[in-house]
Amino acid sequence: MPEDSHFNSAVNAAVTAAPFSLLINALRVVRGEISVEEAITATLNDTVNGGAVRGATAFVNTTLAAACPPIAIALTALTKAEPALAFAGMVIEFFKLLEDHKQNVRNYYKSLTQQELARLQEIENELIYEHQKNLDFLAEMKTINQEITNRPIAPGIEGAMERLRESIAIAQSLGLTSADSKLLPDSQLP
C-alpha cells in the first residue's frame, strides 16, 4: 500500500509540475529566449524531475514514519494539509511567473526603445553629415563660380574664344558633359 502512495505522490507531483513548466517554457518561447523544441524538452525534464523528487520525498516520509511512530502522527497531519498548501503554493508560483514575464517583456521593450533611439541618432548624424557635405560643396561651387566669372576678359574674338576654351576646360574638370549642358560640345573646340 505505501508503494501505491509513493506512486500516487509522484504522479500528482508530475501532473502539478507539468502545467507550470509548460507555462514557463511557453513564455520563454514567446520572448524568443528558446526554441519550441527546447521548450518541449525542458517541460518534459521538469515534469519527470518533479515526479521523481516527490516520489523520493514520499518514500523518505514513509520510512521515517515507520522508523519513528511519533513522526508518523505529525506526517499524517501534514499529509492532510498538503493539498491546501500545494494549491496555495501553485497560486503564488503562478502569479510570480506572470510578474516575471511582465518584467521580462518590459525589459525587452525598453531595450527595443533604446535600440530605436540609437538608430534614430545614427540617422540624424548621417543627415547632419550629408547636410554639411552639401554646404561644403556649395561653398566650393561658389568659389569656383567666382573664379570663373571674375576671370579677365580679353578683347576681340580671340579673347572670347580663349575664355570659351577655359570655361569648357573648367566645366569638364568638374565632370560636366554635353548631357549636362548644350553649351558643352562632345569634342573640344580648336
C-alpha positions as CSV (number, residue, x, y, z in Angstrom):
1,M,0.0,0.0,0.0
2,P,2.8,2.5,0.8
3,E,4.2,1.9,-2.7
4,D,0.9,3.0,-4.2
5,S,1.0,6.2,-2.2
6,H,4.6,6.8,-3.4
7,F,3.5,6.3,-7.0
8,N,0.4,8.5,-6.5
9,S,2.6,11.2,-4.9
10,A,5.0,11.0,-7.8
11,V,2.1,11.2,-10.4
12,N,0.5,14.1,-8.6
13,A,3.8,16.0,-8.5
14,A,4.4,15.3,-12.2
15,V,0.9,16.4,-13.0
16,T,1.4,19.6,-10.9
17,A,4.8,20.3,-12.3
18,A,3.8,19.9,-16.0
19,P,1.5,22.9,-16.4
20,F,3.9,25.3,-14.6
21,S,6.8,24.1,-16.6
22,L,4.7,24.4,-19.8
23,L,3.7,27.9,-18.9
24,I,7.3,29.0,-18.0
25,N,8.7,27.5,-21.2
26,A,5.9,28.8,-23.4
27,L,6.6,32.3,-22.2
28,R,10.3,31.8,-22.9
29,V,9.4,30.8,-26.4
30,V,7.2,33.8,-26.9
31,R,10.0,36.1,-25.7
32,G,12.4,34.4,-28.2
33,E,14.7,33.0,-25.5
34,I,14.4,29.4,-26.5
35,S,13.0,27.3,-29.5
36,V,9.9,25.2,-29.3
37,E,11.9,22.0,-29.3
38,E,14.0,23.3,-26.3
39,A,10.7,24.2,-24.5
40,I,9.3,20.7,-25.0
41,T,12.5,19.1,-23.7
42,A,12.6,21.4,-20.7
43,T,9.0,20.8,-19.9
44,L,9.4,17.0,-20.1
45,N,12.6,17.2,-17.9
46,D,10.8,19.4,-15.3
47,T,7.8,17.1,-15.2
48,V,9.9,13.9,-14.7
49,N,12.1,15.6,-12.1
50,G,9.1,16.9,-10.2
51,G,7.6,13.4,-10.1
52,A,10.9,11.8,-9.1
53,V,11.6,14.3,-6.3
54,R,8.0,14.0,-4.9
55,G,8.2,10.2,-5.1
56,A,11.5,10.2,-3.3
57,T,10.1,12.5,-0.7
58,A,7.1,10.3,-0.1
59,F,9.4,7.3,0.3
60,V,11.5,9.1,2.9
61,N,8.4,10.2,4.7
62,T,7.1,6.6,4.8
63,T,10.5,5.3,6.0
64,L,10.6,8.0,8.8
65,A,7.1,7.2,9.8
66,A,7.8,3.5,10.0
67,A,11.0,4.1,12.0
68,C,9.5,6.6,14.5
69,P,5.8,6.4,15.2
70,P,5.5,9.9,16.7
71,I,6.8,11.3,13.4
72,A,4.1,9.3,11.7
73,I,1.4,11.3,13.6
74,A,3.0,14.7,12.5
75,L,3.4,13.5,8.9
76,T,-0.2,12.3,8.8
77,A,-1.3,15.8,9.9
78,L,0.9,17.4,7.3
79,T,-0.4,15.0,4.7
80,K,-4.0,16.2,5.3
81,A,-2.9,19.8,4.9
82,E,-0.6,19.1,1.9
83,P,-3.3,19.6,-0.9
84,A,-4.2,23.0,0.5
85,L,-0.5,24.0,0.9
86,A,0.3,22.7,-2.6
87,F,-2.6,24.7,-4.1
88,A,-1.6,27.9,-2.2
89,G,2.0,27.3,-3.5
90,M,0.7,26.9,-7.0
91,V,-1.3,30.1,-6.9
92,I,1.7,32.0,-5.5
93,E,4.0,30.5,-8.2
94,F,1.5,31.3,-10.9
95,F,1.4,35.0,-10.0
96,K,5.2,35.1,-9.6
97,L,5.6,33.6,-13.1
98,L,3.2,36.2,-14.6
99,E,5.1,39.1,-12.8
100,D,8.4,37.7,-14.0
101,H,7.1,37.5,-17.6
102,K,5.7,41.1,-17.4
103,Q,9.1,42.3,-16.2
104,N,10.9,40.4,-18.9
105,V,8.6,41.9,-21.5
106,R,9.1,45.4,-20.1
107,N,12.9,45.0,-20.3
108,Y,12.6,43.7,-23.8
109,Y,10.6,46.7,-25.0
110,K,12.8,49.1,-23.1
111,S,15.8,47.6,-24.9
112,L,13.9,47.9,-28.2
113,T,13.3,51.6,-27.4
114,Q,17.0,52.1,-26.6
115,Q,17.9,50.4,-29.9
116,E,15.4,52.6,-31.8
117,L,16.7,55.7,-30.2
118,A,20.3,54.7,-31.1
119,R,19.2,54.0,-34.7
120,L,17.4,57.4,-34.9
121,Q,20.6,59.1,-33.6
122,E,22.6,57.3,-36.3
123,I,20.2,58.5,-38.9
124,E,20.3,62.1,-37.6
125,N,24.1,62.0,-37.5
126,E,24.1,60.8,-41.2
127,L,21.7,63.6,-42.2
128,I,23.9,66.2,-40.4
129,Y,27.0,64.8,-42.2
130,E,25.2,64.9,-45.6
131,H,24.0,68.4,-44.9
132,Q,27.5,69.6,-44.0
133,K,28.8,67.9,-47.1
134,N,26.3,69.8,-49.2
135,L,27.2,73.1,-47.5
136,D,30.9,72.4,-48.2
137,F,30.1,71.6,-51.8
138,L,28.0,74.8,-52.2
139,A,30.8,76.9,-50.7
140,E,33.3,75.3,-53.1
141,M,31.0,75.8,-56.1
142,K,30.5,79.5,-55.1
143,T,34.3,79.9,-55.0
144,I,34.7,78.2,-58.4
145,N,31.8,80.3,-59.8
146,Q,33.5,83.5,-58.6
147,E,36.8,82.3,-60.2
148,I,35.0,81.6,-63.5
149,T,33.0,84.8,-63.6
150,N,35.9,87.1,-62.3
151,R,38.4,86.0,-65.0
152,P,39.7,88.8,-67.1
153,I,38.0,89.3,-70.4
154,A,40.5,89.7,-73.3
155,P,39.4,92.0,-76.1
156,G,38.3,90.7,-79.5
157,I,37.2,87.3,-81.0
158,E,40.5,85.6,-80.0
159,G,39.9,86.7,-76.4
160,A,36.3,85.5,-76.4
161,M,37.4,82.1,-77.9
162,E,40.2,81.8,-75.3
163,R,37.6,82.5,-72.5
164,L,35.2,79.9,-74.0
165,R,38.0,77.2,-74.1
166,E,38.9,78.0,-70.5
167,S,35.2,77.7,-69.5
168,I,34.8,74.4,-71.3
169,A,38.0,73.1,-69.6
170,I,36.7,74.2,-66.2
171,A,33.3,72.6,-66.8
172,Q,34.9,69.3,-68.0
173,S,37.3,69.3,-65.0
174,L,34.2,69.4,-62.8
175,G,32.8,66.3,-64.7
176,L,30.2,68.1,-66.8
177,T,29.5,66.8,-70.3
178,S,27.3,67.7,-73.2
179,A,24.5,65.8,-71.5
180,D,24.6,68.4,-68.7
181,S,24.8,71.5,-70.9
182,K,24.1,72.1,-74.6
183,L,27.0,74.7,-74.5
184,L,29.5,71.8,-73.9
185,P,30.4,70.1,-77.1
186,D,31.2,66.4,-77.4
187,S,34.6,67.4,-78.7
188,Q,36.8,70.3,-77.7
189,L,36.9,73.4,-79.8
190,P,40.0,74.1,-81.8
